[in-house]
Amino acid sequence: MDIVGSVALVTGATGGIGRATAIALSRAGAKVVVAGRNAGRLAGVADLLGAHAVQADLLQPGMPDKLVAEVEQVAGTIDLLVSAAGVGRAGPLVDTSTGEVDGVMRVDLIAPMQLTRLVLPGMLERGRGRIVLMSSIAGLVGVRNESVYSAAKGGLSTFADSLSDELAGSGVGVTVVAPGPVATDFFSHRGKPYTRRWPRPISTSTVAGAICDGIIAERRTVVIPRWLGFAARMHGMTPGLYRALSARFG
C-alpha cells in the first residue's frame, strides 16, 4: 500500500505506540487524523504534525460511530485505520472488577472491531485500504496474571485472521501487530510496572517503523521483535512444551 497521500486515522495518538505511529505515518506522507481522550496531549500531537484532532474516549458507548463520522466529515475518506488505543490490566482474575473487565474489552477489542466495521464500506467501495489492529504477544500466547488483557488481544488477533480471509481479493487488507513489551507508560497505567529482565522493552519508534513497513509490504502479521514469533509458533505447535517452559522461566 502506498502511504503517501493516504488519509490515516490513528487512535490512541496521545502517547506510546499511537503517537509514534502517527508521527511515522506523517513523515511517510500520510494525511493523519489523530484521536485520543486527553485533550491537552492530543492538541500537542496535532500541532506537531499539523494534523486534525478528534477527542474521543473509546470507553464511551457509541464513540466509534461519532469518531468515524467526524473524521469522514473533515477528511472525506479513511484509507488507513490504525487502532492503537488500548488499556491493560495486570493481576489475578479474582482481584479484577467487573468494570475493569468491561473497560479492557471495550477499548482493546470491541472498539477496534466497531471502527473497522464503520470504515470498511468506504474502503471496499474504493477497492483500497488497510486496517491495522494492535494486538500483543500476550494475545498469541497468553501471559500469567494478564488473563483479561490476553483474552482481548487474542480475540483481536483471531478477528484479524477471519477478516483477512473475508476481504481476500477486495483490495482491502488487514495487518495485526503483536509487539512484546514496549517502553511506554502502559505498565504503570495497568497497575503493575514491568519488572522482568527479559525480554527487554523496545522503543515506540521501533514499533512504529515496523508498522509502517508492514503497511507498505501489506503484511498480514507483524511480530516485533521478530524472535518472539518463535514463541508464538512453539505455543501453537507444542503447547505442552511451551507451558512447561513458561512455568519454569516466565
N, C-alpha and C positions, 0 to 999 in steps of 0.2 A: 504494500500500500504506500502511495506517495503522501507523505505527511504535509508537504508544502501546500499551503492554501486550504488545508482541511480545517473544518470547524471542530474543535475538540472541547468536550465538556469534561472537566476533571473535578470529581467530588473529593472531599477531604483535603482541599488545597491549602488549608491554613497552616499546615505543618507536615513534617515527616515525609513519607513517600509521595503523598499527593502534591505537596508544594514542590518537591524536587522534580517530579514528573511534569508538572505544569511548566516549570522553567525550561526543562529539557525540550519539551514539545514546542514551546515558543521559539526557542533558539533554532529548532529544526524547521521553522517556517509555518507552524500551525497558527490558526487564529483561535486562541484559547479563551474559554469562558470558565472562570473558577467559581466553585461553590464550597461553602463551609458554614459552620454555625457561629464562629467567633467573628463578629463584625469588624473589630479593630484589626485583627491579624489578616482577615480576608482583604480588607482595603489595602493593607500594606503589600500583599502579593499582587493585587490588581494594579496598583500604582507601579510596582516594579516591572510588570510585564506590559503595561498599557492595555490591560485586558478588562473585559466586562466581568463584574462580580455579582453573584446572586447569593444572598444569605439564605441558608437552608439547613434546618435541623431535621435530619432524616429519622429521628426518633418520633417525630410528629406524624400522625396518620394523614394520608393524602399529600404529604410533602413531595414525593416523586412526581406526581401529576403537576403540581404547581411549579416545580423546578423546571421540568421539561417544557411546559407551556411558556414560561418566561424566557428561557434560552431560545426557543424557536421564534419568539416574538422579536428578540433583538438580533439574532444571528441568522434567522431564516431556516437553516438546516443544522443537523448534528451529524457529522461524518464519523466521529470518533468519540466513543464513551469510555472514560477511564473511571471505574468505580473504586476509588482509593479510600473512601471514608470507612472507618472501622473502629470498633471498640473491643476491648478484651476483658477477660475475667479469669483470674487465677485463684485457685483454692479448691478444696474438696467440694463435690456437688452438694453434700448435706449442709454446707455453710453458705450456699448460694441462694439468694432470694428469688421469688417469682419475678419481681421487677427486673432483676439483673439478667435472668434468663431471657425475658421478653426483650430487653434492650439489646443484648448481643444479637439475638436472632433478627430483630427488626433492622438494625443497622448493617450487620455483616452479611445477611442472607436475603431477607425479604426486600429491602430497598434496592440492592443491585438487580434482583430479578424484575422488580417493577419498573425500574429505569430502563432496563433492557427491553422489556415489553413495549414501553412507550416510544423508544427511539427506533425500533425495528421497522415499523411500517414505512417511514420515510427512507430509510436505508435500502429496503427491499425495492421500493419504487424506483430509486435511482440506480439500483444494482451495484451499490458501492458502500462500504462502511466497515467498521471494526468495533467489536465490543471487547474491552479489556477488563477482566474480573480479577480482583486482588484476593487470592486465596492465601495459603500459607503452607509451609511444610507440615504444620500441625493438622492441616486438612487432608494430607496424604497419608500420614502415619498415625495420627493421634498422639497427644502429649499428656503425660501424667499431670493430674490436678488442673487440667485445662479442658475438661470434657465438653463444656458448653461451647467454648470458642472453637475447639476442634470439630465439633459437630456442625457448627455454622459454616466453617471454612470447607469442611468435607462436602457438605451439601452444595456449596458454590462450585466446587470442582466437578461434582457429578452433573450439576446443571449445565456447566460449560461443555462437558463431553456430549451430553444429549443434544444441546443446542447446536453444536458444531456439525453433528450429523444431519440435523434438521435443515440447516442452512446450506448444506453442500451444493455447490453449483450456482448459488444465488448471487455471488459477488460480495456477500457479507460474511465476514469471518469472526471467530472468537479466539481470544488469547487468554488463557488462565495463567496467572503469575503466582508462583509459590516460593516466596523468599524464606530463608531461615531467619534467625534473629537479626534485627536491623537497629542501628544506633539512633533511636528516637526517644521521645517521651512516652511511648506506648507502654513500656513496662511499669513506669511509675504510676501511670493513669489506671492500669488494670488492677492495682492493689498489691503488686509484688514486684520488686526490682529483679532484673536479670542477674543471677549470681553464678551461672555456670562458667567454667573456664573454657569450655569448648562445646559447640563451635563459637567462635568469636563473632560479635555483631559486625555487620558490614555497613557501609555508609549508604545514605539515601541516594546519593548521586550515582553510586554503582547500580543500585536497583533501577533508578530512572533510566540510566543508559541501557540496561538490559531490556527494559520495557520498550523503549524506542526502537531498539534493534529487532525485538520480537514483532513489533507492528510492521516495520518495513519488510521484514522477511516473511511476514504472515505465519508466524509460528503458532502452533496450537497450544503449546505448553512452554513456559519459561520457568525453570528452577534455578534459583540464584542463592548461593553459589552452586555451580553445576554439580559438584561432587555429591551434594545432598540428594540428587536424583538416584544415586546408588542405593541410599537408604530406602527411598520410596519403592524402588524395584525389588529390593530384598523383602520389604514388607508385603508386597504383592505376591511374590513367588514362594517365599518360605516364611510365612507369618509366625510359625512357632519359633524358628531360629531368631527372627527379628525380636520377638518379645523377650526371649531369653537374654539376648544381648542388651536390650533396652533395660531390663530389670537389673542387669549387672552393672552397666556403665551409664545409664541415663540417656 
